[in-house]
Amino acid sequence: MAEIDNSKCSLEVTNVHCTFNKTLNMKFADGTSYNFSESVSNLSFPGMKAGESAVGPTARSMDLKLSHATKQINPSTNGKYVQCSYSMNVVAVLSGCTCCSSHPSV
């Protein structure tokens, strides 16, 4: 679900890009570590007109098919030596410049 509040903006949100990311951190016995991040899957969906919002029961639903992901999906873990976590990055693309105001919240 993505809540988008564009109610105070005079610009249209043309679309919304979602990226599902994996972060892997490994610590080795010799004290070295390996950190790796990658995009697992991406999704875009239509935005909304200026002055509109999609919050609470009207939030935008998205179907992110992880079975079609091009990268391997591992279980999340938060161990002493291996940590694997996932996050979703959501970006609203506006139809113009917001030089003097903040972006709509997503």
Protein Blocks (a to p, Z undefined) as FASTA:
>chain_A
ZZddfklbcbdcfbacdddddddddddfkopacdddddfbdcddddddehiacehjlpcc
ddddfklpcbdcddddddfkbccddddddddddfbdcfkbccddZZ
